[in-house]
Amino acid sequence: MVLETLNPMHYNITSLVPDAMPVATVPLLILMCFLFLVWNYEETSSIPGPGYCMGIGPLISHGRFLWMGVGNACNYYNKTYGEFVRVWISGEETFIISK
């Protein structure tokens, strides 16, 4: 009887997996969310302009300059954010200063 309880083949491992699954996934999901937040954390700039937002802001900013042209895009950003604006052109942080 003692040998039967110590025999690893006696236990059905598939019956243990569903019980351990929620216990293992909750900390793993919390860790993944924490790492995602740390990875996307960026210090906020005191200069107004579109947000970075995981790299989507630079894509939208660059696309606006390609679509509208430099003059119209600059006028749009100046009307929206003011005289001193931070935007991204070709992945480079660019400042628009106008009055």
N, C-alpha and C positions, 0 to 999 in steps of 0.2 A: 504494500500500500504506500509506503514511503517512497519507493522507487517510482511508482506511478505519478506521484505529485511532483517529483523532481524532473521527470522526463519532459524536455521542451516540446516534443512532438505531441504531448498530451493536450497542450493548450492550442486553441484555434486563434491564430494571430489576426484573422479578419474580424473577429468579434471585438478585438481591442482597438482597432483603427477608428471606427466611428466615435468611440468614447474619447479618444485622445485628439481627434481632429479639431473640435472647437477650442480646446485648451491650447493647442499649438497655433491656430490661425489668428486668434485675437491679438496676442502679443506681436506676431509677425506683421499683421496689418497696421497696428499702432506704430511699430518701428518704421515701416515703409512710409506711412503718412508723415512721421517726424522727419525722416530723411528727405522726403519731397519738399517739405516746408523749408528745411535748412538749405537745400539746393537752390530753391527759388528765392531765398531771402536776398534782398538788395536794400542797401541804405537809400532812403528817400532823398532825393536831391532838392535843394532849395530853389533850383531853377525850374520854372514851370515848363510843361511840355507833356506830350503823351507818355503814359507809363510804359515800363519795360514789359511786364506781364508775360514772363517765360519766353521772351524773344518775339512775341507777336507784335508788340509795339513798334520795334524797328522795321519789321516787315511791312506793316501798314504805312508807316511814315515814308519808307523808301518807295513803296508802291504809289503813294499819293504824289510824290515828286515825279515819278515816271509818267503817271497818268495825266496830271494837271499841268505839268511844267513847273519850272522853278519859280517863276513870278507868281502864278496863281496859288501854288502851294504855300509860298511864303506869306502871301496875303491872307490865306485861310488860317494859318497857324498864328499870325499876328492878331487877327480878329478874335480867335478863340482863346489864346493864352496871354496876349500882351506884347510889349515891345521887345522883350528878351526871351527867346524860346530855345529849348533844347530839343532837337530832333535827330534822327539817324538817317544818314545817306550812305548806302553801300556798307552798312554795318559799322560805320564810324559815327561817333557822337559829334554832332554839328550844332553850332549856335547861330541863331538868326537874330541879328540886332537891327532894328529899324524903328523909325518913328513916323 
